[in-house]
Amino acid sequence: MTRLDSTAPDFNRQLQSRLDWDAADDLEIHQRVLEIIANVKKNGDSALIEYTNRFDRRQVNSGAELELNRDALQQAWNSLPAEQAQALQTAADRVRAYAEHQKMQSWQFTEADGTLLGQKVTPLDRAGLYVPGGKAAYPSSVLMNAIPAKVAGVGELVMVVPTPAGETNPLVLAAAFVAGVDRVFTIGGAQAVAALAYGTETIPAVDKIVGPGNIYVATAKKLVFGQVGIDMIAGPSEILIICDGKTNPDWIAMDLFSQAEHDENAQSILISDDAGFLDKVEASINKLLPEMERADIIRTSLTGRGAFIKVPDLSSAAEVANRIAPEHLELSIADPEALCAQIRNAGAIFMGRYTAEALGDYCAGPNHVLPTSSTARYSSPLGVYDFQKRSSLINCSAAGASQLGKIASVLARGESLTAHARSAEYRI
């Protein structure tokens, strides 16, 4: 692991070089995705079927064959082993209970002259959920994306999931059933994103697309933004741990592994004011790594993007954390509440020695769809509020219209917008 010292003169440069991730657009991929989107937009189901048969090795003849009915979801749920079903249901219940607290409510107030001002909150009519398919499938992503949408009151939630060679993942379909997904289509890739954005004869157009995917899916989401809303463009997974040297080093090493195993570009960083503890964690990494199933991926991630950062004290650790603005932040210290007060930038904060980040990925309750690549400086976890819209309410009384009309008239004429001014003046 690369070692940095926050007191070194060139620390900022060294840290930035570790944080930098080459997210440059691949122009060839960009062009291919543009072509796919244009084809689906123009030719609808026929283009979608062509891509599905080609990329997913299927033999679909009509748009109707792309939809899985509700019975298939229920059958997947009924066929789950009891332990999996219980875990999935418990996780869903916890995510739903947390999401219920996030709902925004409409509000209004009346001024002295009778003018009413306020805000009306309404759910999206229809949302689309992209779910990776095949063997590398993530039922937890279904829960985290679908449940907030349903709690928000979205009218129809449409899920797309590719089924390479016709292979479905029962756990993903069961998760869709538990989460209350309304319709499921067995399509994937950029073509699925295009279908959700523009609609086809079979796939309904949605208002917002959420959910993770590969580089083609991420690029397609970028390119259809504006036609529809999107959740975010996610970078590699990240974990930052601040530890006071009193947590079992094996625990910390495994927490670092938990994100490093996602892919070679994932980032795992440990900050401590105890240099000896960094040595202990390094020893734990060397001891535990050989027994990991994804050891090669973890090793590449830790070597290429991981870091140990020595700081003089925990306040300095908080300063570094705010600079990094990590997706996941563990405060593995004696008094996490006190240090949490100093944290401004983080997607999710895991407080105390017993709160492993992995719990947040599956069942703690808060959403695991989080801002990456330092975007926690200005953005937030996915939540119910992402599936709600706000409309301003203005209802002027006669007295209010007269008073506001005088102000609007002066400002409008100052901008040389005479029709604006006269429109307001009629009510004076």
C-alpha positions as CSV (number, residue, x, y, z in Angstrom):
1,M,0.0,0.0,0.0
2,T,1.2,3.5,-0.8
3,R,2.0,5.5,2.4
4,L,1.3,9.2,2.6
5,D,1.9,11.7,5.5
6,S,-0.5,14.6,5.7
7,T,2.3,16.8,7.2
8,A,4.6,16.3,4.1
9,P,5.1,19.5,2.0
10,D,3.8,17.8,-1.1
11,F,1.0,15.9,0.5
12,N,-1.8,17.6,-1.5
13,R,-0.1,16.7,-4.8
14,Q,0.5,13.1,-3.7
15,L,-3.1,12.7,-2.5
16,Q,-4.5,14.2,-5.7
17,S,-2.4,11.8,-7.8
18,R,-3.9,8.9,-5.8
19,L,-7.4,10.2,-6.1
20,D,-7.3,10.9,-9.9
21,W,-9.2,8.4,-11.9
22,D,-9.2,8.4,-15.7
23,A,-12.8,8.7,-16.5
24,A,-12.2,10.1,-19.9
25,D,-14.9,9.2,-22.4
26,D,-13.9,6.5,-24.9
27,L,-14.9,8.2,-28.2
28,E,-15.4,4.9,-29.9
29,I,-17.9,3.7,-27.2
30,H,-19.5,7.1,-27.3
31,Q,-20.1,6.9,-31.0
32,R,-21.4,3.3,-30.9
33,V,-23.9,4.3,-28.1
34,L,-25.1,7.3,-30.1
35,E,-25.8,5.0,-33.0
36,I,-27.7,2.5,-30.8
37,I,-29.8,5.3,-29.3
38,A,-30.7,6.8,-32.7
39,N,-31.6,3.3,-34.0
40,V,-33.9,2.5,-31.1
41,K,-35.4,6.0,-31.2
42,K,-36.2,5.6,-34.9
43,N,-37.1,1.9,-35.2
44,G,-38.4,1.0,-31.8
45,D,-39.0,-2.7,-31.1
46,S,-37.3,-3.9,-34.3
47,A,-34.0,-2.3,-33.3
48,L,-34.4,-3.4,-29.7
49,I,-35.0,-7.0,-30.7
50,E,-32.1,-7.0,-33.1
51,Y,-29.7,-5.8,-30.4
52,T,-31.1,-8.1,-27.8
53,N,-30.7,-11.1,-30.1
54,R,-27.2,-10.1,-31.1
55,F,-25.7,-9.0,-27.8
56,D,-27.6,-11.4,-25.4
57,R,-27.6,-14.4,-27.7
58,R,-31.3,-14.8,-27.8
59,Q,-34.0,-15.6,-30.3
60,V,-36.7,-13.1,-29.7
61,N,-39.3,-12.5,-32.5
62,S,-41.7,-10.0,-31.0
63,G,-41.7,-7.2,-28.4
64,A,-44.2,-9.2,-26.3
65,E,-41.6,-11.8,-25.7
66,L,-39.4,-9.3,-23.9
67,E,-41.7,-8.9,-20.9
68,L,-41.8,-11.1,-17.8
69,N,-45.2,-11.3,-16.2
70,R,-45.9,-10.9,-12.5
71,D,-46.3,-14.7,-12.2
72,A,-42.6,-15.2,-13.1
73,L,-41.6,-12.8,-10.3
74,Q,-43.8,-14.5,-7.8
75,Q,-42.5,-17.9,-8.8
76,A,-38.9,-16.7,-8.3
77,W,-39.9,-15.5,-4.8
78,N,-41.7,-18.7,-4.0
79,S,-38.7,-20.8,-5.1
80,L,-36.1,-19.1,-2.9
81,P,-34.6,-21.1,0.0
82,A,-36.1,-20.0,3.3
83,E,-32.9,-18.3,4.5
84,Q,-32.5,-16.2,1.4
85,A,-36.2,-15.2,1.4
86,Q,-36.0,-14.1,5.0
87,A,-32.9,-12.1,4.4
88,L,-34.3,-10.4,1.3
89,Q,-37.6,-9.6,3.1
90,T,-35.9,-8.2,6.2
91,A,-33.5,-6.1,4.1
92,A,-36.5,-4.8,2.1
93,D,-38.4,-3.9,5.2
94,R,-35.5,-2.0,6.6
95,V,-34.9,-0.1,3.4
96,R,-38.6,0.8,3.2
97,A,-38.8,1.9,6.9
98,Y,-35.8,4.2,6.4
99,A,-37.2,5.6,3.1
100,E,-40.5,6.4,4.8
101,H,-38.7,9.1,6.8
102,Q,-37.4,10.8,3.6
103,K,-40.7,11.7,2.0
104,M,-41.0,15.4,1.3
105,Q,-44.4,17.0,2.1
106,S,-46.3,19.8,0.4
107,W,-46.5,23.1,2.4
108,Q,-48.0,26.5,2.1
109,F,-48.5,29.7,4.0
110,T,-50.8,32.8,3.7
111,E,-49.5,36.3,3.9
112,A,-51.3,39.1,5.7
113,D,-53.0,40.4,2.5
114,G,-54.4,36.9,1.7
115,T,-51.8,35.9,-0.8
116,L,-51.0,32.1,-0.6
117,L,-47.5,30.8,-1.4
118,G,-46.3,27.2,-1.1
119,Q,-44.9,24.1,-2.6
120,K,-46.6,21.1,-4.0
121,V,-44.8,17.8,-3.9
122,T,-45.8,15.1,-6.4
123,P,-44.2,11.7,-7.4
124,L,-42.9,11.0,-10.9
125,D,-45.4,9.3,-13.1
126,R,-43.1,6.5,-14.3
127,A,-39.5,5.6,-13.5
128,G,-37.1,3.1,-15.1
129,L,-34.7,0.8,-13.2
130,Y,-31.7,-0.7,-14.9
131,V,-30.4,-3.9,-13.3
132,P,-27.3,-5.7,-14.5
133,G,-28.1,-9.3,-15.5
134,G,-26.6,-12.7,-16.0
135,K,-24.5,-14.2,-13.3
136,A,-23.1,-10.9,-11.9
137,A,-26.5,-9.8,-10.7
138,Y,-27.2,-7.7,-7.6
139,P,-30.6,-8.1,-5.9
140,S,-29.6,-5.5,-3.3
141,S,-29.5,-2.9,-6.1
142,V,-33.1,-3.7,-7.0
143,L,-34.2,-3.1,-3.4
144,M,-32.2,0.2,-3.1
145,N,-33.5,1.6,-6.3
146,A,-37.0,0.3,-6.4
147,I,-38.2,0.8,-2.8
148,P,-37.6,4.6,-2.6
149,A,-39.5,5.0,-5.9
150,K,-42.5,3.0,-4.6
151,V,-42.4,4.9,-1.2
152,A,-42.4,8.2,-3.2
153,G,-45.6,7.0,-4.9
154,V,-44.2,6.6,-8.4
155,G,-47.1,5.6,-10.6
156,E,-45.3,2.8,-12.5
157,L,-41.9,1.3,-12.0
158,V,-40.4,-0.4,-15.0
159,M,-37.3,-2.6,-14.6
160,V,-35.0,-3.7,-17.4
161,V,-32.6,-6.6,-16.9
162,P,-30.6,-8.4,-19.6
163,T,-30.9,-12.2,-19.7
164,P,-27.8,-13.5,-21.6
165,A,-28.7,-16.7,-23.4
166,G,-32.1,-16.5,-21.7
167,E,-30.5,-16.9,-18.2
168,T,-32.5,-15.2,-15.4
169,N,-31.3,-14.7,-11.9
170,P,-34.1,-15.9,-9.4
171,L,-32.8,-13.7,-6.6
172,V,-33.0,-10.5,-8.8
173,L,-36.6,-11.4,-9.9
174,A,-37.5,-12.2,-6.3
175,A,-36.2,-8.8,-5.2
176,A,-38.3,-7.2,-7.9
177,F,-41.3,-9.0,-6.5
178,V,-40.6,-7.9,-2.9
179,A,-39.9,-4.3,-3.9
180,G,-43.1,-4.0,-5.8
181,V,-41.7,-3.5,-9.4
182,D,-44.7,-3.1,-11.8
183,R,-43.2,-4.4,-15.1
184,V,-40.0,-6.2,-16.0
185,F,-38.4,-6.4,-19.5
186,T,-35.5,-8.7,-20.3
187,I,-33.4,-6.2,-22.2
188,G,-30.1,-4.6,-21.3
189,G,-27.2,-2.4,-22.5
190,A,-27.4,1.0,-24.2
191,Q,-30.5,-0.2,-26.1
192,A,-32.4,-0.7,-22.9
193,V,-31.6,2.8,-21.7
194,A,-32.7,4.2,-25.1
195,A,-35.9,2.3,-25.0
196,L,-36.7,3.6,-21.5
197,A,-35.8,7.2,-22.6
198,Y,-37.8,7.3,-25.8
199,G,-40.2,4.4,-25.6
200,T,-41.0,1.8,-28.2
201,E,-44.1,-0.1,-29.2
202,T,-43.6,-2.4,-26.2
203,I,-41.4,-0.4,-23.7
204,P,-43.1,2.6,-22.1
205,A,-41.1,5.8,-21.9
206,V,-40.2,6.8,-18.4
207,D,-39.4,10.1,-16.7
208,K,-36.2,9.1,-14.9
209,I,-33.7,6.2,-15.2
210,V,-31.8,4.9,-12.2
211,G,-29.6,2.0,-11.5
212,P,-26.0,0.8,-12.2
213,G,-24.5,-0.6,-15.4
214,N,-21.4,-1.1,-17.5
215,I,-19.6,1.6,-19.5
216,Y,-22.2,1.4,-22.3
217,V,-25.1,1.8,-19.9
218,A,-23.4,4.7,-18.1
219,T,-22.6,6.4,-21.5
220,A,-26.2,5.9,-22.7
221,K,-27.5,7.5,-19.4
222,K,-25.3,10.5,-20.0
223,L,-26.5,10.9,-23.6
224,V,-30.3,10.6,-22.8
225,F,-30.1,13.0,-19.9
226,G,-32.4,15.9,-20.6
227,Q,-34.9,13.7,-22.4
228,V,-35.2,11.9,-19.0
229,G,-33.7,12.5,-15.6
230,I,-31.0,10.1,-14.3
231,D,-29.7,9.3,-10.8
232,M,-26.0,9.8,-11.3
233,I,-22.9,8.7,-13.3
234,A,-21.2,6.4,-10.8
235,G,-17.4,5.9,-10.7
236,P,-15.5,3.1,-9.0
237,S,-16.5,2.1,-5.5
238,E,-14.6,3.8,-2.6
239,I,-14.1,3.3,1.1
240,L,-12.2,5.7,3.5
241,I,-11.6,4.5,7.0
242,I,-10.5,6.7,9.9
243,C,-9.2,4.6,12.8
244,D,-7.6,5.5,16.1
245,G,-5.5,2.3,16.2
246,K,-7.8,0.5,18.7
247,T,-9.9,-1.6,16.3
248,N,-8.8,-5.2,15.4
249,P,-6.5,-4.7,12.4
250,D,-8.1,-7.8,10.7
251,W,-11.4,-6.1,10.8
252,I,-10.0,-3.0,9.1
253,A,-8.1,-5.0,6.5
254,M,-11.3,-6.9,5.6
255,D,-13.3,-3.6,5.4
256,L,-10.7,-2.3,2.9
257,F,-11.1,-5.6,0.9
258,S,-14.9,-5.2,0.9
259,Q,-14.6,-2.3,-1.6
260,A,-11.4,-3.4,-3.3
261,E,-13.0,-6.6,-4.5
262,H,-15.5,-4.7,-6.6
263,D,-13.0,-4.0,-9.4
264,E,-9.4,-3.0,-10.1
265,N,-10.3,0.7,-10.1
266,A,-12.0,0.7,-6.6
267,Q,-10.3,2.7,-4.0
268,S,-9.6,1.8,-0.3
269,I,-7.9,4.3,2.0
270,L,-7.0,4.1,5.7
271,I,-6.2,7.2,7.8
272,S,-4.8,6.9,11.3
273,D,-2.8,8.9,13.8
274,D,-1.0,5.7,14.8
275,A,1.8,4.7,12.5
276,G,2.2,1.4,14.3
277,F,-1.4,0.5,13.6
278,L,-0.8,1.1,9.9
279,D,1.9,-1.5,10.1
280,K,-0.5,-3.9,11.8
281,V,-3.1,-3.5,9.2
282,E,-0.6,-4.1,6.4
283,A,0.4,-7.3,8.2
284,S,-3.3,-8.3,8.3
285,I,-3.7,-7.5,4.6
286,N,-0.7,-9.8,3.7
287,K,-2.1,-12.5,6.0
288,L,-5.7,-12.4,4.8
289,L,-5.3,-11.6,1.1
290,P,-4.3,-15.1,-0.1
291,E,-7.5,-16.6,1.2
292,M,-9.8,-14.2,-0.7
293,E,-11.7,-15.5,-3.8
294,R,-11.1,-12.2,-5.6
295,A,-7.5,-11.8,-4.4
296,D,-6.1,-10.7,-7.7
297,I,-8.7,-7.9,-8.1
298,I,-8.1,-6.8,-4.5
299,R,-4.4,-6.8,-4.9
300,T,-4.5,-4.7,-8.1
301,S,-7.0,-2.2,-6.5
302,L,-4.9,-1.8,-3.3
303,T,-1.7,-1.5,-5.2
304,G,-3.0,0.9,-7.9
305,R,-5.3,3.2,-5.9
306,G,-5.1,2.3,-2.2
307,A,-3.3,4.3,0.4
308,F,-2.4,4.5,4.1
309,I,-2.4,8.1,5.3
310,K,-0.6,9.1,8.6
311,V,-2.1,12.2,10.3
312,P,-1.0,14.0,13.5
313,D,-4.5,13.7,15.1
314,L,-8.1,12.8,14.3
315,S,-9.1,16.4,13.5
316,S,-6.5,16.3,10.7
317,A,-8.1,13.0,9.6
318,A,-11.5,14.7,9.3
319,E,-9.9,17.5,7.2
320,V,-8.4,15.0,4.8
321,A,-11.7,13.1,4.6
322,N,-13.5,16.3,3.7
323,R,-11.0,16.8,0.9
324,I,-11.5,13.3,-0.4
325,A,-15.3,13.4,0.0
326,P,-15.6,9.6,-0.1
327,E,-18.5,7.4,-1.1
328,H,-18.2,5.4,2.1
329,L,-16.6,6.7,5.3
330,E,-16.0,4.5,8.4
331,L,-15.3,6.3,11.7
332,S,-13.7,3.3,13.5
333,I,-12.9,5.3,16.7
334,A,-13.9,5.6,20.3
335,D,-16.1,8.7,19.9
336,P,-17.5,8.7,16.3
337,E,-20.2,11.2,17.1
338,A,-17.7,13.9,18.0
339,L,-15.7,13.4,14.8
340,C,-18.8,13.1,12.7
341,A,-19.6,16.7,13.6
342,Q,-16.4,17.7,11.7
343,I,-17.4,15.7,8.6
344,R,-19.0,17.8,5.8
345,N,-18.4,15.6,2.7
346,A,-19.3,11.9,2.6
347,G,-21.9,9.8,0.9
348,A,-22.6,7.5,3.9
349,I,-20.9,7.6,7.3
350,F,-20.5,4.4,9.3
351,M,-20.0,5.2,12.9
352,G,-18.1,3.0,15.5
353,R,-16.0,-0.1,15.4
354,Y,-18.9,-2.5,14.9
355,T,-20.5,-0.7,11.9
356,A,-19.0,-2.4,8.8
357,E,-19.6,-0.7,5.5
358,A,-20.9,-4.0,4.1
359,L,-24.0,-3.7,6.4
360,G,-25.0,-0.6,4.5
361,D,-24.6,-2.3,1.2
362,Y,-27.4,-4.8,2.1
363,C,-29.6,-4.3,5.1
364,A,-28.9,-1.4,7.4
365,G,-31.6,0.7,5.8
366,P,-30.0,3.8,4.2
367,N,-29.5,3.6,0.5
368,H,-26.3,2.2,-1.0
369,V,-26.5,4.2,-4.2
370,L,-24.0,6.9,-3.2
371,P,-22.0,9.7,-4.8
372,T,-18.5,8.7,-5.9
373,S,-15.4,10.5,-7.3
374,S,-15.6,13.3,-4.7
375,T,-19.1,14.3,-5.8
376,A,-20.2,14.0,-2.2
377,R,-19.0,17.6,-2.1
378,Y,-22.3,18.6,-3.7
379,S,-24.5,15.5,-4.1
380,S,-26.4,13.0,-1.9
381,P,-27.4,9.4,-1.7
382,L,-30.3,8.2,-3.8
383,G,-33.6,8.6,-1.9
384,V,-37.3,9.1,-2.0
385,Y,-36.7,12.7,-2.9
386,D,-35.2,11.7,-6.2
387,F,-38.6,10.4,-7.3
388,Q,-40.5,13.4,-6.2
389,K,-41.0,16.8,-8.0
390,R,-41.7,20.2,-6.4
391,S,-44.1,22.7,-7.9
392,S,-44.3,26.3,-6.6
393,L,-47.7,27.5,-5.6
394,I,-48.8,31.2,-6.0
395,N,-52.3,32.4,-5.4
396,C,-52.5,36.2,-5.2
397,S,-55.3,38.1,-3.4
398,A,-56.5,41.3,-5.1
399,A,-54.5,43.3,-2.6
400,G,-51.4,41.1,-3.0
401,A,-51.6,41.4,-6.8
402,S,-51.8,45.2,-6.6
403,Q,-48.8,45.5,-4.3
404,L,-46.7,42.9,-6.2
405,G,-47.8,44.4,-9.5
406,K,-46.2,47.7,-8.6
407,I,-42.9,46.1,-7.8
408,A,-43.0,43.8,-10.9
409,S,-43.8,46.8,-13.1
410,V,-40.7,48.7,-12.0
411,L,-38.4,45.7,-12.4
412,A,-39.9,44.6,-15.8
413,R,-39.6,48.1,-17.3
414,G,-36.0,48.2,-16.0
415,E,-35.4,45.1,-18.2
416,S,-37.3,46.6,-21.1
417,L,-40.0,43.9,-21.0
418,T,-43.1,46.0,-21.5
419,A,-45.6,43.2,-21.8
420,H,-44.4,41.8,-18.5
421,A,-44.9,45.2,-16.9
422,R,-48.4,45.8,-18.4
423,S,-49.5,42.3,-17.5
424,A,-48.7,43.1,-13.9
425,E,-50.1,46.7,-14.1
426,Y,-53.6,45.5,-15.2
427,R,-54.0,44.0,-11.7
428,I,-53.0,47.1,-9.8
